[in-house]
Amino acid sequence: MKNPYDIIKSRYITEKSSTLASLKDSESNKCIRKFNKPKIVFLVDREANKKEIAWAIEKIYEEKKVKVLSVNTINIHPKKKRVRGHIGRTKHQKKAIVTFQANDSLEEQV
């Protein structure tokens, strides 16, 4: 079995992923109230499949006793960027949107 830290690279925090994570606390209308399960975005290894990602997340956060319900993956292909007159490319990455049970939380207590 692989090391779980080889499968999960890091947590992916952007404005969109923060909005996705905060939907579980929203009560503004009926459509948003159905999003009671927290979703968190991670950058993962390009070769990892959904079962390996779910296993790695549960292994890394086993002291918090989280349960992964589903994993959705997205391949981000490299884009061309021009830097100082030279054409380069961004990295090829894979994102995983992980859905947890309704009561689970990964936020650190301060």
Secondary structure, 3 states (H helix, E strand, C coil): CCCHHHHEEEECCCHHHHHHHHHHHCCCCHHHHCCCCCEEEEEECCCCCHHHHHHHHHHHCHHHCCCEEEEEEEEECCCEEEECCEEEECCCEEEEEEEECCCCCCCCCC
